[in-house]
């Protein structure tokens, strides 16, 4: 009988985590460094000046952080509202032109971001949505929707509508059927899709700059401003704050990412 390879899996997981964390270490060091020059392996002087400056009201960090959260949450909510029914249509049904629809959905991911931003800027300008929060939220749907729709299409491709039919035959309303049958089955997929949507929106720079016109200053814009000015210490501190929400969300949703769902064939199993 072959012995389990759990120690190897633990070691592989630890190495993967180390590989993902290593690029963040220089940012953390920069945030506490008072000058860090080659060929020094570590800074010669340490200071909390960068954090004191970043956390002060004049840095604009708190405003940008709050604005980034608002934009990402709204874009994620809209992506879920559109992506779930669209993913159901793509995953459950066969129809003429389905391949073309999937290609159109993938187009924003394939086309370079700067080209998308330049094309949308003229449209949003005519609609009066530039330099406004609403315009930034709507333009973030361009890169977030493909991930949400494709994740949900994969979930619904393994979903059995017969369970919904059984619930309806027993007198459940459409809302009760969705709440007690469909949603528990697809919930892990919704979490994964929403996670992708949030992180993609959280990291948008070009679209936010073009549509926001520099007035909607999210965290990526603030980070780039300090990095372009050569303030590596301040940029490092902001970068640490910038990556924290993604790490927290990943930890909170790790169980959903690894769990089973009814849509994936787990209905009826513990």
MOBELDA-V186298 format. One record per residue. RES is the residue in three letters. OMEGA is omega in radians with two decimals (NA if undefined). NEAR is the number of other C-alpha atoms within 10 Angstrom. D_CENTER is the distance of its C-alpha to the mean C-alpha in whole Angstrom. Layout:
# MOBELDA-V186298
RES	OMEGA	NEAR	D_CENTER
RES	OMEGA	NEAR	D_CENTER
This chain:
# MOBELDA-V186298
UNK	-3.08	3	43
UNK	3.14	4	40
UNK	3.13	5	39
UNK	-3.10	8	35
UNK	-3.10	8	33
UNK	3.10	9	31
UNK	3.11	9	31
UNK	3.12	10	30
UNK	3.10	11	27
UNK	3.13	11	27
UNK	3.12	11	28
UNK	3.09	12	25
UNK	3.12	12	22
UNK	3.12	12	24
UNK	3.10	12	24
UNK	3.11	11	20
UNK	3.11	11	19
UNK	3.14	11	22
UNK	-3.14	11	20
UNK	-3.07	10	17
UNK	-3.06	11	18
UNK	3.14	10	21
UNK	-3.13	10	19
UNK	-3.10	14	18
UNK	3.10	12	22
UNK	3.11	12	23
UNK	3.13	20	21
UNK	3.12	17	22
UNK	3.13	17	26
UNK	-3.08	24	26
UNK	3.12	25	25
UNK	-3.07	21	28
UNK	2.99	22	30
UNK	-3.03	18	33
UNK	-3.13	15	33
UNK	-3.00	18	32
UNK	3.06	10	34
UNK	0.16	7	35
UNK	-3.12	7	37
UNK	3.11	8	36
UNK	3.09	8	34
UNK	3.11	15	33
UNK	3.10	16	33
UNK	3.13	11	37
UNK	3.13	10	36
UNK	-3.08	15	34
UNK	3.03	14	33
UNK	-3.07	13	30
UNK	-3.10	15	31
UNK	-3.14	22	27
UNK	3.08	16	26
UNK	3.13	13	29
UNK	-3.09	15	28
UNK	-3.11	20	24
UNK	3.10	15	25
UNK	-3.10	12	28
UNK	-3.06	11	27
UNK	-3.12	10	28
UNK	-3.11	14	25
UNK	-3.09	16	23
UNK	-3.08	21	20
UNK	3.12	16	20
UNK	3.13	15	20
UNK	3.12	19	17
UNK	3.12	19	15
UNK	-3.14	13	16
UNK	3.10	17	15
UNK	3.12	23	12
UNK	-3.13	18	11
UNK	-3.13	16	13
UNK	-3.09	23	11
UNK	-3.13	25	8
UNK	3.13	19	10
UNK	3.12	19	12
UNK	3.12	28	10
UNK	3.13	29	8
UNK	3.11	16	12
UNK	3.11	19	13
UNK	3.10	26	11
UNK	-3.11	23	12
UNK	3.14	13	15
UNK	-3.01	15	16
UNK	-3.11	26	14
UNK	3.11	23	16
UNK	3.12	15	20
UNK	3.09	17	19
UNK	3.08	23	18
UNK	3.14	19	21
UNK	-3.13	18	23
UNK	-3.07	22	22
UNK	-3.04	20	22
UNK	-2.95	16	25
UNK	3.00	11	27
UNK	3.14	10	29
UNK	-3.11	8	30
UNK	3.14	7	31
UNK	-3.13	9	29
UNK	3.11	13	26
UNK	3.11	12	25
UNK	3.11	10	25
UNK	3.12	12	23
UNK	3.10	14	21
UNK	3.10	13	21
UNK	3.13	13	21
UNK	-3.13	18	17
UNK	-3.05	18	16
UNK	-3.14	15	18
UNK	3.12	18	15
UNK	-3.10	16	14
UNK	-3.09	11	17
UNK	3.09	10	19
UNK	-3.06	10	18
UNK	-3.12	17	16
UNK	3.11	12	19
UNK	3.10	12	21
UNK	-3.11	18	19
UNK	-3.14	18	19
UNK	3.13	14	23
UNK	-3.11	11	23
UNK	-3.10	17	21
UNK	3.14	21	23
UNK	3.13	13	26
UNK	-3.13	12	25
UNK	3.11	17	23
UNK	3.11	13	26
UNK	-3.13	9	29
UNK	-3.13	10	27
UNK	-3.09	11	27
UNK	3.11	19	23
UNK	-3.14	24	23
UNK	-3.10	19	23
UNK	3.14	14	21
UNK	-3.14	18	18
UNK	3.13	15	19
UNK	3.13	21	18
UNK	3.12	26	15
UNK	-3.12	24	13
UNK	-3.11	17	15
UNK	3.08	26	14
UNK	3.07	26	11
UNK	-3.12	23	11
UNK	3.12	23	13
UNK	-3.07	23	10
UNK	-3.09	29	8
UNK	3.13	29	11
UNK	3.13	25	12
UNK	-3.11	23	9
UNK	-3.08	30	10
UNK	-3.09	28	14
UNK	3.07	22	14
UNK	-3.13	23	13
UNK	3.08	29	15
UNK	3.09	23	18
UNK	3.11	18	18
UNK	-3.09	26	18
UNK	3.09	26	21
UNK	3.12	18	23
UNK	-3.12	15	24
UNK	-3.13	23	24
UNK	3.14	17	28
UNK	-3.13	13	29
UNK	3.11	9	32
UNK	3.06	14	31
UNK	3.13	18	30
UNK	3.11	12	34
UNK	3.13	13	35
UNK	3.13	17	34
UNK	3.13	14	35
UNK	3.11	10	38
UNK	3.03	9	39
UNK	3.13	10	38
UNK	3.08	15	35
UNK	3.10	12	33
UNK	3.14	11	30
UNK	3.11	10	28
UNK	3.10	15	30
UNK	3.14	18	29
UNK	-3.06	15	25
UNK	-3.00	12	25
UNK	-3.11	13	27
UNK	-3.02	18	27
UNK	-3.05	20	24
UNK	3.08	16	21
UNK	-3.12	16	22
UNK	-3.04	24	22
UNK	-3.00	21	19
UNK	3.09	18	17
UNK	3.09	24	15
UNK	3.09	27	14
UNK	3.13	22	12
UNK	-3.13	18	11
UNK	3.13	20	9
UNK	3.12	25	8
UNK	3.09	25	7
UNK	3.09	21	5
UNK	-3.11	20	4
UNK	-3.13	27	4
UNK	-3.09	26	3
UNK	3.11	19	2
UNK	3.10	19	4
UNK	-3.12	28	6
UNK	-3.07	26	6
UNK	-3.09	18	8
UNK	3.09	22	10
UNK	-3.05	18	13
UNK	-3.11	17	16
UNK	3.13	24	15
UNK	-3.13	28	15
UNK	-3.08	19	18
UNK	-3.08	19	20
UNK	3.12	29	19
UNK	3.09	23	19
UNK	-3.12	15	22
UNK	3.11	12	22
UNK	3.06	13	22
UNK	-3.03	22	19
UNK	3.05	21	18
UNK	-3.07	28	15
UNK	3.09	27	14
UNK	3.12	21	14
UNK	3.13	20	17
UNK	3.12	20	19
UNK	-3.13	23	18
UNK	3.14	15	19
UNK	-3.13	13	22
UNK	3.12	16	23
UNK	3.12	17	23
UNK	3.12	11	25
UNK	3.12	10	27
UNK	3.11	11	28
UNK	-3.08	15	27
UNK	3.14	22	25
UNK	3.12	27	26
UNK	3.11	25	24
UNK	3.11	25	21
UNK	3.13	26	21
UNK	3.13	24	21
UNK	3.13	27	18
UNK	3.09	22	16
UNK	3.08	16	17
UNK	-3.08	16	16
UNK	-3.09	19	13
UNK	-3.07	14	11
UNK	-3.13	11	13
UNK	3.12	15	10
UNK	3.13	17	8
UNK	3.13	11	11
UNK	3.14	11	12
UNK	3.14	13	9
UNK	3.12	16	10
UNK	-3.12	12	14
UNK	-3.08	11	14
UNK	-3.10	16	12
UNK	3.14	13	14
UNK	3.11	11	17
UNK	-3.13	17	15
UNK	-3.10	15	14
UNK	-3.09	9	18
UNK	3.11	12	19
UNK	3.12	19	21
UNK	3.13	21	21
UNK	-3.13	21	24
UNK	3.13	24	22
UNK	3.09	19	22
UNK	-3.10	14	26
UNK	-3.10	13	26
UNK	-3.14	16	28
UNK	3.09	7	31
UNK	-3.12	8	30
UNK	NA	6	30
